[in-house]
């Protein structure tokens, strides 16, 4: 299931797609999908243990998906009530496009960070004694 989620994440704009593309260019698409699946597992674990939301989530899209799930689970429909629900924002094209643009900016920021990243070598040990280092 994680690999299927990884394929879906690789198609949507954001830092996870940038990670997938970086690994795909080096190792191939199958290896990249498994690497992204592992990254998703670690990300999910951190989000659950820290009780946080995913920072790069698109709020209007999340609200629309949650409403669709609620309706499928048997929640009452609110047609004709005269008020807009939380999922209405997904119908506003400007908002939907701005959220997508923010995700694309995050993808570009990740690519830029990786491009300029330089690994550090091991720390050099000095001949100083332990007391002198403190």
N, C-alpha and C positions, 0 to 999 in steps of 0.2 A: 504494500500500500504506500510505503514511503517513496518507492521509486516512481509510482504513478503520480504522486504528489509532486515529486521532483520534476517530472516532465511537464506538469502544468505550471510549476513555478518558473521553469526555464523559458516559457513562452510569454510570461507577463513581465512588464518593465519593472526594474528594481534592482537592488544589490544582489539578490539571489540569481537573477539572470546573468548579471555581470560575472559572478563567480562561475556559473556554469560555462559561459563562453570562454573564460580564461582557461579553465581546465580542459574544455573541449579542444581548444587550439593546441594544447600540449599533448594530451593523452587520448583524445577521441571522445565521441559522444556517449558511448556506453559507460566508460569510466567516469565521465563527468556527471552522468545521471546518478550513479551510485555515490559519488562524492557529495553531490547536492542532497541526496537522500540522507546521508549521514549528517550533513550540516543541519538539515531540517530536524532530525531527531535530537541533536544537541540543542538546537534553538528552542524546540518545543519543551524540552526538559527544563531549560533555564527560565523560560516564560512561565511554566507551571510552578516551579519551586519559588520563584521570586514574585509570583502573582502579578505579573505585568502584562500589558498588551504589546503586540508587535509594533515597533515604532514606525515602520514604513507601511502599515496597513492603510488602505483607502477607506475612510469612514463611511462614505455614501455607499460604496460597494458592499461593505460588511453589513450595514443596516439592511440593504436590499436582500442580501442572502439570508440574514436572520429572519426577516419577515417571510420570505418564501418558505423557509423551514417551519416556521410557526404555523403558516397556513396549511402546509402538508401534514402537520401533526394534529390539526383539528382546531386551531385557534379561530375564533369567529372573524368573518370578514367585516370590514368597516366601510363598505361602500355606502354612499348616501348619508353618512353621518355628518358631513360638512366640515371635517377637519382633516388636515394632512398628517400622515404618520411619519415616523422617523425615516422610512425608506423612500420618501418622496424626493429627497435631495438627489437621489441617483437619476431622476428624470430630468434634472436641470443640467443641460448639456455643458454650460460654462463651468459648473462645479465639477462635473465628472471629468472634463478635460483638464481642469487645473490640478485635480488629484493625480491624474495620469501623468501630467507634466512634472509634478513633484517626484513621482516614482522614477521617471526617466532621468531627472536630475540626480537622484540618489544613485542610479546606475552609473552615470557618468562620473560622479564623485568617487565611487568605488574604483572604477577603472583608473582614474587619475591617481588615487592613493597607491594602488598596486604598481602603477607604472613608475612612480617616484620612490617606491619603497626599496631600501637597501638593507640587506641583512647585516647585522653586527657580528663581528667575530667574538670569540670567547674573551672574557675579561682578562687583562694581563695581571699577573701576580707580581707584586713588588717584593723586594727583599726586606721590606720593613717588618718588624715584629708585630704581633697582634695588638699590643698596647699602643704602638706608634700609629697603627691604622685607625684606632678609635680616636 
